Amino acid sequence: MKKILIMIAAALLVVSTACTKADFEDSYPDPSKISTTTVEKQYSGFLSSNREYVLPYYWNYFVVLRTTLTRYTQAVGWVNAGGQYVPGEAGIGAYWGTYYTLMAQYRELEKVYAATPADDQASKRIYMLTAAIYLYDHTQKLVDLHGDIPFSEAGMLSTNGGDYEASLPKYDKAEDVYSKMLDDLKAFADELNTISVQAAIQTGFKNQDFINGGDLNKWKMYCNSLRLRMLTRVSGTSTFQSRANTEIAAILGNPSSYPVVSNNDDNIQINVTNQNSPINSQQFQTGLEDWNGNLASKAMIDHMLANADPRLRAMYEPGANAPGVYAGLDPLLLSNAQQTLVDAGTVSLYNRSTLSRNDYFPGMLINAAEVSFLKAEFYLNSGNDGAAKTAYNDGISQSVKNYYYFRTLSNDNVAGDLTPTDDAEIAAYTAMDQIAWDKATSTAAKLTLIANQKWIHYSVVQPYESWSEQRRLDIPALTFQVDATNPQSLPPYRWIYTSNESTYNTLNYDAVRANDKLTNKLFWDVK
């Protein structure tokens, strides 16, 4: 942590609203002059500081995800190798460090905000509300990877006047971090319903907010959809179950006060509009494709083929030497047999024109299909089968349309022309799923249908959420080759902490050292 704090001290970013790379670079000042920043500029710098883990950038996909989550979820196929279920330090450390850079930026925003006059604080409150929502989205992801994390005392180097020792943070319990975030998000949801933003402030906020463009209603949707996701994540625990049921019912029962993302036009994402801006997806190609990181998995392809899934041709393309044939790589084959298939060019790939070579692919945060599947689970567990079925079908339709929408953004056609879908094809597919729903004889069977659809929808686009949901539900029931060469013979339940923690934040790390094991489940993983 001390190493990370030093890096953060050298890289405190103050980023203005930028349309070009030069504009961004001009806004990275010398840390000694950080006092010249403003709430507005610091806000944009905060949002920008982890953009490479929202937009599909090289390091996240190639270094972090390629050897971990996309494999653990079988979103991709890969050639088996020894030690494949142990997350590497390069990936763990990069993700951890980027989160704490984001946290340091947030603390600096708090510091700048606290130093402004009271009247200015009141008028600029919208910046603090929305910054916290964004921070909590990514805090949830880090907790869901590791469990306990430094939170309440984290990112305080600048606030503590550069005192490194005083800024080494304790670890907060994962349950406590969730409680804090859920409490705050509930309060934010109510405050957003009453907040009044002056016209001049709104203009500045619109310019600085490159996520929702200053749209307060979309920030409400983001807030409440994030609450829905987090409440669902902890809904199976004895500590949170009652709260989750009550608050989800309140959210879904009062859409005027607590709107959620309900259609694809509402999706919370970072849109790419200018290829000369740092807000782009130009690194998606190397991030996903290098070293065969875009191979299709047998489990996902088989499911989509068996159900005539219209997403198949939008999400995948046949291998170079298997025209018209969709086939995924079997994880249970021996590695030499797998490599032979890969070399033969018969394994399908993620559709390069839809995904990896789409320079306009958005940075996804929360979307309508995800929310619909969360709704479906809640209604199902509440005994409202009709509402669950409707939400389930909505999610499928929204997911199909979203993948075809991605292709319309693309500036690439290496995969060849994509036959568009239409309402009739989507209706035929959802009709098949309605039959499957009606034939399901138990809540567990219907939950399996929901979880399988969620898994396909997440694919390589939302792998962090996919891994969390699979651990929580144990669905889909995936099989993996046992790695007899390593004590970690199957995918882990969590990531261990970066080695920098034991080296530089030793005293605080020692308090969690005993639980720092790949085999330890998170508090919400109760199945």
C-alpha positions in Angstrom: 0.0 0.0 0.0 2.9 2.4 0.7 4.2 1.8 -2.8 0.7 2.5 -4.2 0.5 5.6 -2.1 3.8 6.9 -3.5 2.6 6.2 -7.0 -0.7 8.0 -6.3 1.2 11.0 -4.9 3.1 11.3 -8.2 0.0 10.9 -10.3 -2.8 12.9 -8.7 -4.9 13.8 -11.7 -6.9 16.9 -12.2 -8.7 16.4 -15.5 -11.0 18.9 -17.2 -13.7 18.0 -19.7 -11.7 16.9 -22.6 -12.3 16.1 -26.3 -8.7 15.5 -27.3 -5.7 13.8 -25.8 -3.9 17.1 -25.5 -6.8 18.5 -23.5 -6.4 15.7 -21.0 -2.7 16.0 -20.8 -2.9 19.7 -20.1 -5.0 19.0 -17.1 -2.5 16.8 -15.3 -0.7 19.4 -13.0 2.3 19.1 -10.8 1.0 17.7 -7.4 2.6 20.6 -5.6 0.1 22.9 -7.4 -2.9 20.6 -6.7 -4.5 23.4 -4.6 -5.3 25.2 -7.9 -7.9 22.6 -8.9 -11.6 23.0 -8.7 -14.5 20.7 -7.8 -15.4 20.5 -11.4 -12.0 19.6 -12.7 -11.3 17.2 -9.9 -14.6 15.5 -10.6 -13.7 14.8 -14.2 -10.2 13.6 -13.1 -11.8 11.2 -10.7 -14.1 9.8 -13.3 -11.3 9.5 -15.8 -8.8 7.8 -13.4 -10.1 4.2 -13.9 -11.5 4.6 -17.4 -9.2 1.8 -18.7 -11.1 -0.6 -16.5 -14.5 0.5 -17.8 -13.7 1.0 -21.5 -12.2 -2.2 -23.0 -8.5 -1.4 -22.7 -5.5 -3.7 -23.3 -4.2 -4.2 -19.8 -7.5 -5.1 -18.3 -8.4 -7.7 -21.0 -5.0 -9.2 -21.7 -3.2 -9.1 -18.4 -6.1 -9.1 -15.8 -9.0 -10.9 -17.4 -7.5 -13.3 -20.0 -6.0 -15.6 -17.4 -8.7 -15.2 -14.7 -12.3 -14.2 -14.9 -13.1 -14.9 -18.5 -11.8 -18.4 -17.9 -13.4 -18.9 -14.5 -16.8 -18.1 -16.1 -16.0 -20.0 -19.3 -16.9 -16.9 -21.2 -13.9 -18.0 -23.3 -12.2 -21.2 -24.3 -8.5 -21.6 -23.6 -5.7 -24.2 -23.7 -5.2 -25.8 -20.3 -1.9 -25.2 -18.5 -0.4 -25.8 -15.1 -1.2 -23.1 -12.5 -4.1 -21.8 -14.5 -6.4 -21.2 -11.5 -4.0 -19.0 -9.6 -4.5 -15.3 -10.4 -1.2 -13.6 -11.4 0.3 -10.8 -9.4 0.4 -8.5 -12.5 -3.3 -8.6 -12.9 -4.2 -8.5 -9.2 -1.8 -5.6 -8.6 -2.9 -3.6 -11.6 -6.6 -3.8 -10.7 -5.9 -3.1 -7.0 -3.7 -0.1 -7.7 -6.1 1.4 -10.2 -8.9 1.2 -7.6 -6.8 3.0 -5.0 -5.9 5.7 -7.6 -9.6 6.2 -8.0 -10.0 6.3 -4.3 -7.2 8.9 -3.9 -8.9 11.0 -6.6 -12.1 10.8 -4.7 -10.5 11.8 -1.4 -8.9 14.8 -3.2 -12.4 15.7 -4.5 -13.6 15.6 -0.9 -10.8 17.8 0.2 -11.3 20.4 -2.5 -15.1 20.3 -1.8 -14.6 20.8 1.9 -12.4 23.8 1.3 -15.0 25.6 -0.8 -17.4 28.2 0.8 -20.6 26.8 2.3 -22.8 28.3 -0.4 -20.6 26.7 -3.1 -20.8 23.4 -1.4 -24.6 23.5 -1.5 -24.7 24.4 -5.1 -22.1 21.8 -6.1 -23.6 18.9 -4.0 -24.5 17.1 -7.2 -20.8 16.4 -7.9 -20.4 14.7 -4.6 -23.5 12.6 -4.9 -22.7 11.3 -8.3 -19.0 10.8 -7.6 -19.9 8.6 -4.6 -22.3 6.5 -6.8 -19.5 5.9 -9.3 -17.0 5.1 -6.5 -19.4 2.6 -4.9 -19.9 0.8 -8.2 -16.2 0.0 -8.3 -15.8 -0.5 -4.6 -18.5 -3.2 -4.9 -16.4 -4.9 -7.6 -13.2 -4.8 -5.5 -15.0 -6.2 -2.5 -16.5 -9.0 -4.6 -13.0 -9.9 -5.8 -11.1 -9.9 -2.4 -13.6 -9.6 0.5 -12.2 -7.3 3.2 -10.5 -4.2 1.8 -9.0 -0.9 3.0 -11.9 1.5 2.6 -12.7 4.0 5.4 -9.1 5.1 5.8 -7.9 4.6 2.2 -6.7 7.2 -0.2 -5.9 9.8 2.5 -2.3 10.6 1.6 -3.1 14.1 0.4 -5.5 14.7 3.2 -2.9 13.7 5.7 -0.4 16.1 4.2 1.8 13.5 2.5 2.4 11.5 5.7 2.8 7.9 4.3 2.8 6.1 7.7 -0.3 7.9 8.8 -2.0 7.0 5.5 -1.5 3.3 5.6 -5.1 2.1 5.9 -6.8 -0.6 8.0 -8.9 -3.3 6.3 -12.7 -2.9 6.7 -14.9 -6.0 6.8 -16.6 -6.7 3.5 -20.0 -6.8 5.2 -19.4 -3.4 6.8 -18.4 -1.9 3.4 -21.6 -3.2 1.9 -23.6 -1.8 4.7 -22.0 1.6 4.4 -22.6 1.7 0.7 -26.2 0.5 0.8 -27.0 3.0 3.6 -25.5 5.9 1.5 -27.0 4.8 -1.8 -30.5 4.7 -0.2 -29.9 8.2 1.1 -28.6 9.4 -2.2 -31.6 8.0 -4.0 -33.9 10.1 -1.8 -31.7 13.2 -2.1 -31.6 13.0 -5.9 -35.4 13.3 -5.8 -35.2 16.6 -4.1 -32.0 18.2 -5.2 -32.2 21.5 -7.1 -29.3 22.3 -9.4 -28.8 25.8 -10.5 -28.7 26.4 -14.3 -25.1 27.5 -14.3 -24.0 24.5 -12.2 -26.0 22.2 -14.4 -24.1 23.5 -17.5 -20.8 22.8 -15.9 -21.9 19.4 -14.6 -23.1 18.4 -18.0 -19.7 19.3 -19.5 -17.7 17.4 -16.8 -19.9 14.3 -16.6 -18.8 12.1 -19.5 -20.8 9.1 -18.2 -24.4 10.5 -18.1 -23.9 13.9 -19.7 -25.4 15.6 -16.7 -28.7 13.8 -17.0 -30.0 13.6 -13.4 -32.6 11.0 -14.2 -29.9 8.7 -15.5 -27.9 9.2 -12.3 -31.1 8.2 -10.4 -31.3 5.1 -12.5 -27.6 4.3 -11.9 -28.0 4.7 -8.2 -31.1 2.6 -7.9 -29.9 -0.1 -10.3 -26.6 -0.3 -8.4 -28.7 -0.7 -5.2 -30.7 -3.5 -6.9 -27.5 -5.3 -7.9 -25.9 -5.0 -4.5 -29.0 -6.0 -2.6 -29.4 -9.0 -4.8 -25.8 -10.0 -4.3 -26.2 -10.1 -0.5 -29.8 -11.4 -0.5 -28.9 -14.9 0.5 -27.1 -14.0 3.7 -28.9 -14.1 7.1 -27.6 -10.6 7.9 -28.9 -8.9 4.7 -31.8 -11.0 3.6 -34.6 -9.1 5.3 -33.1 -5.7 4.2 -32.7 -6.9 0.7 -36.2 -8.1 0.3 -37.7 -4.9 1.8 -35.5 -2.5 -0.1 -35.8 -4.3 -3.5 -39.6 -4.3 -3.1 -39.5 -0.6 -2.3 -37.4 0.1 -5.4 -39.4 -1.9 -7.8 -42.7 -0.9 -6.3 -42.1 2.9 -6.7 -40.5 3.5 -10.1 -41.3 7.2 -10.1 -39.2 7.7 -6.9 -36.7 5.0 -7.6 -36.2 4.5 -11.3 -33.9 1.8 -12.6 -32.5 1.1 -16.0 -35.5 -0.2 -17.9 -34.5 -0.1 -21.6 -31.4 0.0 -23.6 -31.6 3.7 -24.2 -31.1 4.1 -20.4 -28.0 1.9 -20.2 -25.3 3.4 -18.0 -22.1 3.4 -20.1 -19.3 5.5 -21.3 -20.0 6.2 -25.0 -17.2 6.6 -27.5 -17.7 9.5 -29.8 -14.3 10.7 -30.9 -11.4 8.5 -31.8 -8.9 11.3 -31.1 -10.0 11.3 -27.5 -8.7 9.0 -24.7 -12.3 7.9 -24.4 -12.0 5.1 -27.0 -11.9 1.4 -27.4 -9.0 1.1 -29.8 -7.1 -1.3 -27.5 -9.9 -3.9 -27.3 -8.5 -5.7 -30.3 -5.1 -6.5 -28.8 -6.6 -6.9 -25.3 -9.1 -9.6 -26.3 -7.5 -11.2 -29.4 -3.8 -11.5 -28.4 -2.7 -15.0 -27.4 -6.1 -16.5 -28.4 -8.0 -14.7 -25.7 -11.1 -14.5 -27.9 -11.8 -18.2 -28.4 -15.4 -19.4 -27.9 -16.2 -21.8 -25.0 -18.0 -25.0 -25.7 -20.5 -24.5 -22.9 -21.7 -21.1 -24.2 -21.7 -22.1 -27.9 -23.5 -25.4 -27.1 -26.2 -23.5 -25.1 -26.8 -21.0 -27.8 -26.9 -23.6 -30.6 -29.3 -25.8 -28.7 -31.7 -22.8 -28.2 -31.3 -21.1 -31.6 -30.1 -18.0 -29.9 -30.1 -15.0 -32.2 -27.2 -13.5 -30.4 -24.9 -16.2 -31.7 -24.0 -14.6 -35.0 -23.7 -11.2 -33.5 -21.4 -12.4 -30.6 -19.4 -15.0 -32.5 -17.9 -15.9 -35.9 -16.9 -19.3 -37.1 -13.2 -20.3 -37.1 -11.2 -19.4 -40.2 -11.2 -22.9 -41.5 -14.7 -23.9 -40.4 -17.1 -21.6 -42.4 -20.6 -21.7 -41.2 -19.8 -23.9 -38.2 -19.9 -22.6 -34.6 -17.8 -24.6 -32.2 -16.4 -23.9 -28.8 -13.3 -25.3 -27.1 -13.9 -28.1 -24.6 -12.2 -27.4 -21.3 -12.0 -31.1 -20.5 -9.8 -32.0 -23.5 -6.1 -32.5 -22.9 -4.1 -29.4 -23.8 -2.4 -31.0 -26.9 -5.8 -31.8 -28.3 -7.1 -28.3 -27.6 -4.0 -26.8 -29.2 -4.6 -28.9 -32.3 -8.1 -27.5 -32.7 -6.9 -24.0 -32.1 -4.2 -24.4 -34.7 -6.6 -25.9 -37.2 -8.7 -22.8 -37.1 -11.9 -24.7 -36.3 -12.7 -23.0 -33.0 -15.1 -20.1 -33.2 -14.1 -16.6 -32.1 -15.9 -13.7 -30.5 -17.1 -11.6 -33.4 -14.3 -9.2 -34.0 -16.5 -6.7 -35.8 -19.1 -6.6 -33.0 -16.6 -6.6 -30.2 -12.8 -6.5 -30.3 -12.3 -4.4 -33.4 -15.2 -2.1 -32.7 -13.4 1.1 -31.8 -16.7 2.6 -30.6 -17.6 -0.2 -28.2 -19.0 1.5 -25.0 -17.6 1.1 -21.5 -20.4 -0.8 -19.8 -21.5 0.0 -16.2 -25.1 -1.2 -15.8 -27.6 -2.1 -18.5 -31.3 -3.0 -19.0 -30.9 -6.7 -19.5 -28.9 -7.1 -16.3 -31.5 -5.2 -14.3 -34.3 -7.2 -15.9 -32.6 -10.5 -14.8 -32.2 -9.1 -11.3 -35.9 -8.2 -11.2 -36.8 -11.7 -12.5 -34.9 -13.3 -9.6 -36.6 -11.1 -7.0 -40.0 -11.7 -8.4 -39.4 -15.4 -8.6 -38.2 -15.7 -5.0 -41.2 -13.6 -4.0 -43.7 -16.0 -5.5 -44.8 -13.7 -8.3 -44.2 -16.0 -11.2 -46.0 -13.8 -13.8 -43.8 -10.8 -13.1 -40.7 -13.0 -13.0 -41.5 -14.4 -16.4 -42.1 -11.0 -17.9 -38.9 -9.6 -16.5 -37.0 -12.7 -17.7 -38.3 -12.3 -21.2 -37.6 -8.6 -21.1 -34.0 -9.3 -20.2 -33.6 -11.7 -23.1 -35.0 -9.3 -25.6 -32.9 -6.4 -24.3 -29.8 -8.5 -24.4 -30.3 -9.6 -28.0 -31.0 -6.0 -29.1 -28.0 -4.7 -27.3 -25.5 -7.0 -29.0 -26.9 -6.0 -32.4 -26.7 -2.4 -31.3 -23.1 -2.9 -30.6 -22.5 -3.9 -34.2 -24.2 -0.8 -35.5 -21.5 1.3 -33.7 -18.6 -0.6 -35.3 -16.3 0.8 -37.9 -15.0 -2.7 -38.8 -16.3 -5.5 -41.0 -13.6 -8.1 -40.8 -16.1 -10.7 -39.6 -18.3 -10.1 -42.7 -21.8 -8.7 -43.0 -24.1 -9.4 -40.0 -27.6 -10.5 -40.9 -29.7 -8.3 -38.7 -32.3 -9.6 -36.2 -35.9 -8.5 -36.1 -38.8 -8.5 -33.8 -40.1 -11.8 -35.3 -36.8 -13.7 -34.6 -36.6 -12.3 -31.1 -40.2 -13.2 -30.5 -39.6 -16.7 -31.7 -36.6 -17.1 -29.4 -38.4 -15.6 -26.3 -41.4 -17.9 -27.1 -39.1 -20.9 -26.8 -37.9 -19.6 -23.5 -41.4 -19.1 -22.3 -42.1 -22.7 -23.0 -39.0 -23.7 -21.1 -40.2 -21.4 -18.2 -43.6 -23.0 -18.1 -42.1 -26.5 -18.2 -39.8 -25.7 -15.3 -41.3 -27.4 -12.2 -39.5 -25.6 -9.4 -38.1 -22.2 -8.4 -34.6 -23.7 -8.7 -35.2 -24.7 -12.3 -36.5 -21.2 -13.2 -33.6 -19.6 -11.4 -31.3 -21.7 -13.6 -33.0 -20.3 -16.7 -32.4 -16.8 -15.4 -28.8 -17.4 -14.4 -27.9 -19.0 -17.8 -29.3 -16.1 -19.7 -27.5 -13.6 -17.4 -24.2 -15.6 -18.0 -24.6 -15.4 -21.8 -25.5 -11.7 -21.6 -22.4 -10.9 -19.4 -20.0 -12.9 -21.7 -16.7 -10.9 -22.0 -18.5 -7.6 -21.7 -19.2 -7.7 -17.9 -16.8 -10.5 -16.6 -16.5 -9.1 -13.1 -20.3 -9.3 -12.5 -20.5 -12.7 -14.2 -17.9 -14.2 -11.9 -19.7 -12.8 -8.8 -23.1 -14.1 -9.9 -21.7 -17.5 -10.7 -20.1 -17.9 -7.3 -23.3 -16.6 -5.6 -25.7 -18.9 -7.5 -23.4 -21.8 -8.6 -25.2 -21.5 -11.9 -24.4 -22.4 -14.6 -22.9 -25.6 -13.4 -19.6 -25.5 -15.3 -17.0 -28.3 -15.4 -13.2 -27.7 -15.4 -10.2 -29.8 -15.9 -8.6 -30.5 -12.6 -5.1 -29.0 -12.4 -3.1 -31.8 -10.7 0.1 -29.7 -10.9 -1.0 -27.1 -8.4 -2.7 -27.0 -5.0 -5.3 -24.7 -6.5 -6.7 -27.4 -8.7 -10.0 -25.6 -9.7 -11.0 -21.9 -10.0 -10.7 -19.9 -6.8 -13.5 -18.4 -4.7 -11.7 -15.0 -4.4 -8.5 -13.2 -5.4 -5.7 -13.0 -2.9 -4.3 -9.5 -2.1 -1.5 -8.0 -4.1 2.0 -8.7 -2.6 2.5 -5.0 -2.1 0.1 -5.2 0.8 2.2 -7.6 2.8 5.3 -5.7 1.9 4.2 -2.1 2.4 1.1 -2.2 4.5 2.3 -5.0 6.7 0.7 -4.2 10.0 -2.8 -3.9 8.6 -2.3 -6.8 6.2 -1.4 -9.0 9.2 -4.9 -8.6 10.5 -6.3 -10.3 7.4 -3.4 -12.6 6.5 -5.0 -15.7 7.9 -8.0 -15.3 5.6 -6.0 -14.4 2.5 -6.6 -17.7 0.7 -8.0 -18.5 -2.8 -10.2 -21.1 -1.2 -12.1 -18.8 1.2 -15.6 -17.8 0.1 -16.9 -14.3 0.4 -19.6 -13.5 2.9 -22.4 -13.5 0.3 -21.3 -16.8 -1.2 -23.4 -19.0 1.0 -24.4 -21.9 -1.4 
